[in-house]
Amino acid sequence: MIKEKCLLIIDGGYLDFIQRNFGSPRLDYGRLANAVADAFEYNLLRCVYFNCLPYISQNPSSDEKEAYDKKLGFYQRLEKLERFEVKLGHLAYRGVDELTGKPVLEQKQIDVLITAEMVYAAARRNTSAIVLLSGDGDFLPAGEIVKREGLTFCLAHGPRSGSFLTVHEQLWLCADLRLELTREFLEPFIRDW
């Protein structure tokens, strides 16, 4: 039997957060995307990855330039993967944290870009399911639209309990199918190099 296809949407900031809590392993994103689709019993139509480049001040330090160039190179490598697309928002400077002295930054456009991608794909109906890798409750209305348009709404998320709660309960409840991204699930996709 031929599997139906799904669109995988990755909230890169969310995945970064999950990785940090597992020791920041480097992942093989191509294999991970296919494994997530396969876990829901779909073939991957496409993966759209959303994130931001690091903040660069008006007079950037060498560390800022290095972090920016490194992340830009990472996104360029992602775009070369089969069936991958990268869409970027930006970071807005909101001042300096009084306790740490570090800049306070806010992601801009990411939630809107992800929501637009989900709604557009649901309206086009060129896939059977939309898989969202996120835990952000802001995507609840988009998930509801996906379901209303007759597609399956799948959610890949981090832990739901304990001190490391990473998924909004209403988003989790909205999903037709769910997959918790545990350390054990991610282990086969950790790169050694």
C-alpha positions, 0 to 999 in steps of 0.5 A: 500500500502506498502511503499518503503524503504529509507536509512537515512544518518545523518551528526551528526555535522550538526544536532548538529549545528541545535540543538544548534540554538534551545537551544540544546534539547536532541532528541529521535534519533530513533523516529526522524529517523523514522519520517524523513523517514515517512515525505518523505513517506518511511519506514526506512531501516537503519540510518547511523549516522556520527560524531566525538568524542571530541578532547583529548589533550596529557595531557587531563583535567578532563573536556576533559575526561568527555566530551569524555566519555559522547559522547562515551556513547551517540554513544554507545546508538545510536548503540543500536537503531534498524536500527542504525549504527554509523560511526566516523571520528576524529578531527584534532588539527589545533592550538589555536584561538588567540582571544579565546585561544581555540583549533581550530579543524577540522573534518576529514573523515566525508565528505568522509565517508558520500559520500562513503555511499551514492555512495555505497548505490546508486550503490547497489540499495537496497533501493528506496531513500537516505535521507541526513540530512545535508546542506553541499554543499560538498555532491552535487556530491554524491546527483547527483550520487544518482539521476543518479543511479535512486534513489530518493534523499531526503534532510532534512535540517535546515533553508534556509533563514534569519540569520540562513542559514544552507543549500547550495543552489545547494544541496537544488536544487539537491534534489528531495524532501526536508524537513526543520527541524524546531523547530516545526518538532523537538518538538515531539522528544525532550526528557525531561530526 
